[in-house]
Amino acid sequence: MNTRRDFLKHSSSGFGYLAFAALAQREALRASPAAVAGPLAPRSPHFAARAKLVIFLCMQGGPSHVDMLDYKPKLTKDDGKNAPSSAGRYGQASLLGSPWKFSQHGRSGMWISELLPNTAKHADELCVINSMCTDVPAHPQAFTQLHTGTTQFVRPSLGSWALYGLGTQNDNLPGYITINPPPQSSRAFGSAFLPAIYQATKVGGGAAPGAMGQRYGGGTAEPSISNVKNPRLSPVEQRTQLDLIQALNKAQLKQDGGASVEVEGVIESYELAFRMQGEVPKVMDMAKETAATKKLYGIGETGTDTFGKQCLLARKFVEAGVRFIEITAGNWDQHRNLKADLERNCTGIDKPVDGLLTDLKQRGLLEDTIVWWGGEFGRTPYAEKNGTGRDHNPLGFTVWVAGGGFKSGYAHGVTDDIGHMAVEDKVHMHDLHATILHQLGLDHEKLTFRHAGRDFRLTDVHGHVVKEVIA
């Protein structure tokens, strides 16, 4: 039977351990490269990198792999037949063959549907992964896992981890930018327990009508970052105001012992925001781009203007050294009206994607830049009850990557005969994250951050590098 003295003795040891852990973590933070050189200072990768930058073309809503990139002749042949009980919802669904023709492209013979004639020009540059899988068939959770590796918890996004691991290449621009982010998506683009300086800077998007808005149609607004400039204050007045705020922040930092990542993140964020005022308008100015370049991206054309501007902006950010850029396009959630809606979505992105890949290659940027296309999951081979759409499918779907040291003209993995489930060389979302970090020179098991008494990483305790897709 424990006495009150035993309880106090063991409790005091516990309190001492907690205090020691806090002091140890503070000293570790002080000794870290980020603390010495600044949180955005360029840092050496764990090993030689094949890529330096990432452009993620995020197709929000789950694009239909069996209609675009995963050719399934048996699905077309069995159109209208009962789906296998393992694939059909409640065992009562009918298979829906793709209404679009597939053909082989390039020397590689890559199968791509007629929905993507311009993307198909780059068949020999694409690394198509047909065996993707993820954990949850619900949009919010799967979209969060696509970005952060988890369906449940608040964790840093892939872009935040990349910036934390490598730092920035341009002190006057954000290292992580999300263009046209969906409303209420802060979890997907946040830095969570990493310092605030590693979270994404939003360009357009959100709930603002017409703010680079192709997600649900319409919108003619030019790309913009809100509150970059304060028209009521001159630069000198803004600097004076900022100096006062920073003096208060630094006093708080000193009070915290000089190792508060939260306060340091705020200080760096304010300084970056001030520097951005002079640099951002120059980088985002499209007036000096040639007519031929704009035409390449489909700018000024019906259906492609908005996404074309976003892709051109991504190329300009890459040239300026922004580490991680994401563009969100949607909505790809076609539970009904698949024929009309998928055609409209593909028309909207196909020419701009062609323009982006062509432009990056012509400028010698593609070999150092990973271009990643995909969504949070795919679509089912069976039809919804209305017979005109497809349901969510996390068991097997397709993404592609190009540049950045990935194999070109290569298709990896296989789904079953109807495209329902990955059956060969499965690639989980954790594996894709680990592989992208690997191409950036980062070991996903070593890229960690100490929080709440344990070392966290993007892939948690999962993930392996898919070596078969690396050139």
C-alpha positions as CSV (number, residue, x, y, z in Angstrom):
1,M,0.0,0.0,0.0
2,N,1.5,3.3,-1.1
3,T,1.9,6.0,1.5
4,R,1.5,9.7,1.0
5,R,5.3,10.0,1.3
6,D,5.7,7.4,-1.5
7,F,3.3,9.4,-3.7
8,L,5.1,12.7,-3.1
9,K,8.5,11.1,-3.7
10,H,7.5,9.6,-7.1
11,S,5.6,12.7,-8.0
12,S,8.6,14.9,-7.4
13,S,10.7,12.7,-9.6
14,G,8.1,12.9,-12.3
15,F,8.0,16.7,-12.1
16,G,11.7,16.8,-12.2
17,Y,11.7,14.6,-15.3
18,L,9.2,16.9,-17.0
19,A,11.3,20.0,-16.2
20,F,14.4,18.2,-17.5
21,A,12.6,17.3,-20.7
22,A,11.5,20.9,-21.3
23,L,15.0,22.2,-20.7
24,A,16.5,19.5,-23.0
25,Q,14.1,20.4,-25.8
26,R,14.9,24.1,-25.3
27,E,18.6,23.5,-25.6
28,A,18.1,21.3,-28.7
29,L,16.1,24.1,-30.3
30,R,18.9,26.6,-29.5
31,A,21.5,24.2,-31.1
32,S,19.5,23.5,-34.2
33,P,20.5,24.9,-37.6
34,A,17.3,26.7,-37.8
35,A,17.9,28.5,-34.6
36,V,21.5,29.5,-35.6
37,A,20.9,30.5,-39.2
38,G,17.2,31.4,-39.1
39,P,14.2,29.2,-39.9
40,L,14.2,29.9,-43.6
41,A,18.0,29.7,-44.2
42,P,18.9,27.2,-46.9
43,R,19.9,23.8,-45.4
44,S,21.8,20.9,-46.8
45,P,19.6,17.8,-47.6
46,H,20.3,14.4,-46.0
47,F,21.8,13.2,-49.3
48,A,22.2,14.4,-52.9
49,A,18.9,15.6,-54.1
50,R,17.4,14.9,-57.6
51,A,15.0,17.8,-57.3
52,K,14.9,21.2,-55.5
53,L,11.3,22.3,-56.0
54,V,7.8,20.9,-56.2
55,I,4.6,22.0,-58.1
56,F,1.6,20.0,-57.0
57,L,-1.4,20.2,-59.3
58,C,-4.1,19.1,-56.9
59,M,-7.3,17.8,-58.5
60,Q,-9.7,18.2,-55.6
61,G,-12.6,15.8,-55.4
62,G,-11.2,12.6,-56.8
63,P,-10.6,12.5,-60.6
64,S,-11.7,9.3,-62.4
65,H,-8.7,7.3,-63.2
66,V,-10.6,4.7,-65.3
67,D,-11.7,7.5,-67.6
68,M,-8.4,9.2,-67.9
69,L,-5.2,7.3,-67.3
70,D,-6.0,3.7,-66.2
71,Y,-7.1,1.8,-69.4
72,K,-9.6,-1.0,-68.6
73,P,-10.9,-2.7,-71.7
74,K,-12.8,-5.3,-69.6
75,L,-14.7,-2.5,-67.9
76,T,-15.8,-1.2,-71.3
77,K,-16.7,-4.7,-72.4
78,D,-18.8,-5.4,-69.3
79,D,-20.6,-2.1,-69.2
80,G,-24.0,-2.5,-67.6
81,K,-23.2,-5.9,-66.0
82,N,-23.5,-6.4,-62.3
83,A,-20.4,-5.3,-60.5
84,P,-18.6,-8.0,-58.4
85,S,-19.9,-8.0,-54.8
86,S,-16.4,-6.8,-53.7
87,A,-16.6,-3.7,-55.9
88,G,-20.3,-2.9,-56.1
89,R,-21.9,-0.8,-53.4
90,Y,-24.0,-3.3,-51.3
91,G,-23.4,-5.7,-54.2
92,Q,-26.2,-4.1,-56.3
93,A,-24.3,-1.7,-58.6
94,S,-23.8,-1.9,-62.4
95,L,-20.4,-1.5,-64.0
96,L,-20.0,1.8,-66.0
97,G,-17.6,1.5,-68.9
98,S,-15.7,4.6,-69.9
99,P,-17.4,6.6,-72.6
100,W,-14.0,7.8,-73.9
101,K,-11.5,6.1,-76.1
102,F,-8.0,5.3,-75.0
103,S,-5.0,5.1,-77.2
104,Q,-1.2,4.7,-76.8
105,H,1.1,7.7,-77.0
106,G,4.8,8.3,-77.4
107,R,7.6,5.8,-77.7
108,S,6.6,4.4,-74.3
109,G,3.1,3.5,-75.6
110,M,1.5,5.1,-72.5
111,W,-2.3,4.6,-72.5
112,I,-4.1,7.9,-72.1
113,S,-7.7,8.8,-72.9
114,E,-9.0,11.2,-75.5
115,L,-9.9,13.5,-72.6
116,L,-6.2,14.6,-72.3
117,P,-4.9,15.1,-75.9
118,N,-2.4,17.8,-74.8
119,T,-1.1,16.1,-71.7
120,A,-0.7,13.0,-73.9
121,K,2.0,14.9,-75.9
122,H,4.2,14.4,-72.8
123,A,3.6,10.6,-72.4
124,D,7.4,10.0,-72.6
125,E,8.0,12.5,-69.7
126,L,5.3,11.1,-67.3
127,C,5.8,8.6,-64.5
128,V,2.2,7.3,-64.1
129,I,1.4,5.5,-60.8
130,N,-1.7,3.4,-61.4
131,S,-1.7,1.6,-58.0
132,M,-2.3,4.4,-55.5
133,C,-4.3,3.7,-52.4
134,T,-5.3,5.7,-49.3
135,D,-7.2,5.0,-46.1
136,V,-10.6,6.8,-46.2
137,P,-13.3,7.3,-48.9
138,A,-14.5,10.6,-47.4
139,H,-13.3,13.9,-48.9
140,P,-12.3,15.9,-45.8
141,Q,-10.3,13.1,-44.3
142,A,-8.7,11.9,-47.5
143,F,-7.8,15.5,-48.6
144,T,-6.1,16.0,-45.2
145,Q,-4.2,12.8,-45.6
146,L,-3.2,13.8,-49.1
147,H,-1.5,16.8,-47.6
148,T,-0.4,15.9,-44.1
149,G,-0.3,12.1,-44.1
150,T,-3.0,11.7,-41.5
151,T,-6.8,11.6,-41.7
152,Q,-7.5,12.6,-38.1
153,F,-4.9,14.8,-36.5
154,V,-3.6,18.3,-37.0
155,R,-0.2,17.8,-38.6
156,P,2.2,19.8,-40.8
157,S,1.6,19.5,-44.5
158,L,4.1,18.1,-47.0
159,G,4.9,21.6,-48.2
160,S,5.7,22.7,-44.6
161,W,7.9,19.6,-44.1
162,A,9.8,20.4,-47.3
163,L,10.4,24.0,-46.3
164,Y,11.4,23.0,-42.8
165,G,13.9,20.5,-44.1
166,L,15.5,22.5,-46.8
167,G,14.8,26.2,-46.1
168,T,14.1,28.7,-48.9
169,Q,16.0,29.9,-52.0
170,N,14.5,33.4,-51.9
171,D,14.5,35.5,-48.7
172,N,11.9,37.9,-50.1
173,L,9.3,35.3,-51.1
174,P,7.3,32.6,-49.2
175,G,8.9,29.2,-49.4
176,Y,5.5,27.5,-49.7
177,I,2.6,28.9,-51.7
178,T,-0.9,27.6,-52.3
179,I,-2.7,29.0,-55.3
180,N,-6.5,28.9,-55.3
181,P,-6.9,26.9,-52.1
182,P,-10.4,25.6,-51.3
183,P,-12.4,27.3,-48.5
184,Q,-11.9,25.9,-45.0
185,S,-8.7,24.1,-45.9
186,S,-6.3,25.6,-43.4
187,R,-5.6,22.1,-41.9
188,A,-4.3,20.9,-45.3
189,F,-1.9,23.8,-45.7
190,G,-0.9,24.6,-42.1
191,S,2.3,24.1,-40.3
192,A,0.6,22.6,-37.1
193,F,3.4,22.3,-34.4
194,L,6.1,23.5,-36.8
195,P,6.9,27.2,-36.5
196,A,4.3,29.4,-38.3
197,I,6.8,30.5,-40.9
198,Y,6.5,27.1,-42.5
199,Q,2.8,27.3,-43.3
200,A,1.6,28.1,-46.8
201,T,0.9,31.6,-48.1
202,K,-2.4,31.7,-49.9
203,V,-2.7,33.3,-53.4
204,G,-6.3,33.9,-54.3
205,G,-8.9,31.2,-53.7
206,G,-10.8,30.8,-50.4
207,A,-14.4,31.9,-50.2
208,A,-13.9,35.1,-52.2
209,P,-16.1,35.0,-55.3
210,G,-14.1,35.2,-58.5
211,A,-10.7,35.0,-56.7
212,M,-8.9,33.0,-59.4
213,G,-12.0,30.9,-59.2
214,Q,-12.2,27.9,-61.5
215,R,-13.3,25.5,-58.7
216,Y,-17.0,26.0,-59.4
217,G,-16.7,28.1,-62.5
218,G,-16.3,31.7,-63.4
219,G,-14.0,34.3,-62.0
220,T,-11.8,36.8,-63.8
221,A,-9.8,38.2,-60.8
222,E,-6.0,38.5,-61.3
223,P,-3.8,36.4,-58.9
224,S,-3.3,38.2,-55.7
225,I,-2.0,37.8,-52.1
226,S,-4.3,39.6,-49.8
227,N,-2.9,42.4,-47.6
228,V,0.6,42.4,-49.2
229,K,0.5,46.2,-49.2
230,N,-1.1,48.7,-46.8
231,P,-2.2,51.7,-48.9
232,R,-2.7,53.8,-45.8
233,L,1.0,53.7,-44.7
234,S,4.2,54.6,-46.5
235,P,7.1,52.0,-46.4
236,V,8.9,54.1,-43.7
237,E,5.7,54.2,-41.6
238,Q,5.2,50.5,-42.0
239,R,8.8,49.8,-40.9
240,T,8.3,51.9,-37.8
241,Q,5.1,50.1,-36.9
242,L,6.7,46.7,-37.5
243,D,9.8,47.6,-35.4
244,L,7.5,48.4,-32.5
245,I,5.7,45.0,-32.9
246,Q,9.0,43.2,-33.3
247,A,10.4,44.8,-30.1
248,L,7.5,43.4,-28.2
249,N,7.9,40.0,-29.8
250,K,11.6,39.9,-29.0
251,A,10.9,40.9,-25.4
252,Q,8.5,37.9,-25.2
253,L,11.1,35.7,-26.8
254,K,13.7,36.8,-24.2
255,Q,11.2,36.1,-21.4
256,D,10.6,32.6,-22.9
257,G,14.4,31.9,-22.6
258,G,15.2,32.6,-26.3
259,A,13.9,29.3,-27.7
260,S,10.2,29.7,-28.4
261,V,9.6,28.4,-31.9
262,E,6.1,30.0,-31.9
263,V,7.4,33.5,-31.2
264,E,10.3,33.1,-33.5
265,G,7.9,32.0,-36.2
266,V,5.8,35.1,-35.7
267,I,8.9,37.4,-35.9
268,E,10.1,35.8,-39.1
269,S,6.6,35.9,-40.6
270,Y,6.3,39.6,-40.0
271,E,9.7,40.3,-41.5
272,L,8.9,38.1,-44.6
273,A,5.6,39.9,-45.1
274,F,7.4,43.2,-45.1
275,R,10.0,42.0,-47.6
276,M,7.3,40.5,-49.8
277,Q,5.8,43.9,-50.6
278,G,8.6,44.8,-53.0
279,E,9.2,41.3,-54.5
280,V,5.7,39.8,-54.9
281,P,4.2,42.3,-57.3
282,K,7.2,41.8,-59.6
283,V,7.0,38.0,-59.7
284,M,3.2,38.0,-60.1
285,D,3.2,40.6,-62.9
286,M,2.2,38.8,-66.2
287,A,2.4,41.9,-68.4
288,K,5.9,41.1,-69.6
289,E,5.1,37.6,-70.6
290,T,5.0,37.2,-74.4
291,A,1.8,36.5,-76.3
292,A,3.2,33.2,-77.3
293,T,3.8,32.1,-73.7
294,K,0.2,33.1,-72.7
295,K,-1.2,31.2,-75.7
296,L,0.9,28.2,-74.7
297,Y,-1.0,28.1,-71.3
298,G,-4.4,28.8,-72.8
299,I,-4.6,32.2,-71.2
300,G,-7.3,34.4,-72.8
301,E,-9.2,31.3,-74.0
302,T,-12.6,30.1,-72.8
303,G,-12.3,27.3,-70.3
304,T,-8.5,27.4,-69.8
305,D,-7.8,31.1,-68.9
306,T,-8.0,30.7,-65.1
307,F,-6.0,27.5,-64.7
308,G,-3.6,28.7,-67.4
309,K,-2.8,31.8,-65.3
310,Q,-2.3,29.7,-62.2
311,C,0.1,27.4,-64.0
312,L,2.1,30.3,-65.5
313,L,2.2,31.8,-62.0
314,A,3.6,28.5,-60.7
315,R,6.4,28.6,-63.3
316,K,7.2,32.2,-62.3
317,F,7.4,31.2,-58.7
318,V,9.7,28.3,-59.5
319,E,12.0,30.6,-61.4
320,A,12.0,32.9,-58.3
321,G,13.0,29.9,-56.1
322,V,9.8,29.1,-54.2
323,R,10.3,25.7,-52.7
324,F,6.8,24.2,-52.9
325,I,3.8,25.5,-55.0
326,E,0.3,24.0,-55.0
327,I,-2.5,24.8,-57.4
328,T,-6.0,23.4,-56.6
329,A,-8.4,22.7,-59.4
330,G,-11.9,21.2,-59.2
331,N,-14.5,20.1,-58.5
332,W,-13.8,16.5,-59.7
333,D,-16.5,14.9,-57.5
334,Q,-18.7,13.5,-60.3
335,H,-21.4,11.4,-58.6
336,R,-23.6,12.4,-61.6
337,N,-23.2,14.0,-65.0
338,L,-19.8,12.4,-65.4
339,K,-19.8,12.9,-69.2
340,A,-20.3,16.6,-69.3
341,D,-18.5,17.5,-66.0
342,L,-15.4,15.4,-66.5
343,E,-15.0,16.8,-70.1
344,R,-15.3,20.3,-68.8
345,N,-12.7,19.7,-66.0
346,C,-10.3,18.0,-68.4
347,T,-10.6,20.8,-71.0
348,G,-9.9,23.3,-68.2
349,I,-6.6,21.7,-67.2
350,D,-5.3,19.9,-70.2
351,K,-3.8,22.7,-72.2
352,P,-2.4,24.6,-69.2
353,V,-0.7,21.4,-68.0
354,D,0.8,20.9,-71.5
355,G,2.0,24.6,-71.3
356,L,3.5,24.2,-67.9
357,L,5.5,21.0,-68.8
358,T,6.6,22.5,-72.1
359,D,7.6,25.8,-70.6
360,L,9.5,24.2,-67.7
361,K,11.4,21.9,-70.1
362,Q,12.3,24.8,-72.5
363,R,13.7,26.8,-69.6
364,G,15.7,23.9,-68.2
365,L,13.6,23.9,-65.0
366,L,11.9,20.5,-65.3
367,E,14.9,18.4,-64.2
368,D,15.1,20.2,-60.9
369,T,11.3,20.5,-60.4
370,I,8.8,17.7,-59.5
371,V,5.5,18.3,-61.1
372,W,2.9,16.1,-59.3
373,W,-0.7,15.7,-60.6
374,G,-3.5,13.9,-58.6
375,G,-6.3,14.0,-56.1
376,E,-7.2,12.5,-52.8
377,F,-8.6,9.3,-54.3
378,G,-10.2,8.0,-57.6
379,R,-13.6,6.9,-58.7
380,T,-15.4,3.5,-58.7
381,P,-15.8,1.4,-61.8
382,Y,-19.5,1.0,-61.0
383,A,-22.2,3.6,-61.5
384,E,-24.0,5.5,-58.9
385,K,-27.8,4.8,-58.5
386,N,-28.6,7.5,-61.1
387,G,-26.3,5.7,-63.6
388,T,-24.5,8.9,-64.7
389,G,-21.6,9.2,-62.2
390,R,-19.1,7.3,-60.1
391,D,-18.5,7.0,-56.4
392,H,-15.4,7.6,-54.3
393,N,-12.6,5.0,-54.6
394,P,-9.6,5.0,-52.2
395,L,-8.6,1.4,-53.0
396,G,-7.0,2.1,-56.4
397,F,-6.4,5.2,-58.4
398,T,-3.8,7.1,-60.4
399,V,-1.4,10.0,-60.0
400,W,1.5,11.1,-62.2
401,V,4.8,12.8,-61.6
402,A,7.2,14.4,-64.0
403,G,10.7,15.8,-63.8
404,G,12.7,15.8,-60.6
405,G,14.6,12.5,-61.2
406,F,11.5,10.3,-61.7
407,K,11.4,7.7,-64.5
408,S,9.9,9.1,-67.7
409,G,7.5,7.2,-70.0
410,Y,6.9,4.7,-67.2
411,A,3.7,3.2,-65.8
412,H,3.9,1.7,-62.3
413,G,1.5,-0.7,-60.6
414,V,-1.7,-2.3,-61.7
415,T,-5.3,-2.2,-60.6
416,D,-7.7,-5.2,-61.2
417,D,-9.4,-5.8,-64.5
418,I,-12.1,-3.1,-63.8
419,G,-9.9,-0.6,-62.0
420,H,-11.4,-1.0,-58.5
421,M,-8.5,-2.1,-56.4
422,A,-4.7,-1.9,-56.6
423,V,-3.4,-5.4,-56.9
424,E,0.3,-5.1,-58.0
425,D,3.0,-2.8,-56.6
426,K,0.6,-0.9,-54.3
427,V,1.7,2.7,-53.4
428,H,0.1,4.1,-50.3
429,M,-0.1,7.9,-49.8
430,H,2.7,7.5,-47.2
431,D,4.9,5.9,-49.8
432,L,4.3,8.7,-52.3
433,H,5.2,11.3,-49.6
434,A,8.3,9.4,-48.7
435,T,9.4,9.2,-52.3
436,I,8.8,12.9,-53.0
437,L,10.8,13.8,-49.9
438,H,13.5,11.4,-51.1
439,Q,13.8,13.1,-54.5
440,L,14.3,16.4,-52.5
441,G,17.2,14.8,-50.7
442,L,15.3,14.2,-47.5
443,D,15.0,10.9,-45.6
444,H,11.4,10.7,-44.4
445,E,12.5,8.8,-41.3
446,K,15.1,11.4,-40.3
447,L,13.0,14.5,-41.1
448,T,11.5,14.9,-37.6
449,F,10.4,17.6,-35.2
450,R,10.2,17.1,-31.4
451,H,6.7,17.9,-30.1
452,A,4.9,16.9,-27.0
453,G,7.7,14.6,-26.0
454,R,8.1,12.6,-29.2
455,D,9.7,13.0,-32.6
456,F,7.0,13.4,-35.3
457,R,7.5,13.0,-39.0
458,L,5.3,13.3,-42.1
459,T,4.9,9.5,-42.6
460,D,4.4,8.8,-38.9
461,V,5.6,5.1,-38.6
462,H,4.8,4.2,-42.2
463,G,6.0,4.6,-45.7
464,H,8.8,3.4,-47.9
465,V,10.5,5.0,-50.9
466,V,9.2,3.5,-54.2
467,K,12.6,2.9,-55.8
468,E,11.0,1.5,-59.0
469,V,9.7,5.0,-60.1
470,I,13.1,6.7,-59.6
471,A,15.3,7.1,-62.7
